């Protein structure tokens, strides 16, 4: 599956990182991938933790695309 980040929607609530270590934050609290602050999308194997992070993001700053 592909995970896409939409930083403009992020409100720095911190939920995604509580569900998965895939996510981290820039100094201003906006979501990023833990190992690449510039990357906005990534192909990853499906994971229950990541799916929970996507599902629980209050602003839909995390998007899953399974196509």
C-alpha positions in Angstrom: 0.0 0.0 0.0 1.1 3.6 -0.5 1.0 6.1 2.4 0.8 9.8 1.5 1.4 12.7 3.9 -0.4 16.0 3.5 1.5 18.3 5.8 -0.8 21.2 5.1 -3.6 19.3 6.9 -1.5 18.3 9.9 -2.4 20.0 13.2 0.5 18.4 15.1 -1.7 16.4 17.4 0.8 13.5 17.7 -1.7 10.6 17.2 0.1 9.1 14.2 3.4 8.6 16.1 1.6 7.0 19.0 0.3 4.3 16.6 3.4 3.8 14.4 7.1 4.5 14.4 6.9 5.2 10.7 5.9 8.7 11.5 7.8 11.5 13.2 7.6 15.3 13.3 9.5 18.3 12.0 10.6 20.8 14.7 7.2 22.6 14.2 5.3 19.4 15.0 4.1 18.7 11.5 4.1 15.0 10.4 6.9 13.5 8.3 8.4 10.0 7.8 10.8 9.1 10.5 13.8 8.6 8.2 13.2 11.2 5.4 11.8 14.6 6.2 11.3 15.5 2.6 9.5 12.4 1.4 5.7 12.8 1.1 4.7 9.3 -0.1 6.0 5.8 0.5 5.2 2.2 -0.5 5.0 0.0 2.5 3.6 -3.4 3.5 0.2 -3.2 5.1 0.4 -3.0 8.9 -2.3 -2.8 11.6 -0.5 0.0 13.4 -0.1 2.2 10.3 -3.7 1.6 9.3 -4.8 2.7 12.8 -2.7 5.9 12.4 -4.3 6.7 9.1 -7.8 5.9 10.4 -7.4 8.0 13.5 -5.8 11.1 12.0 -8.4 13.8 12.8 -7.5 16.0 9.7 -6.8 13.2 7.2 -3.2 14.3 6.8 -2.4 10.7 6.3 -3.8 9.0 3.2 -3.7 5.3 2.2 -3.8 4.3 -1.4 -4.0 0.6 -2.2 -4.1 0.9 -5.9 
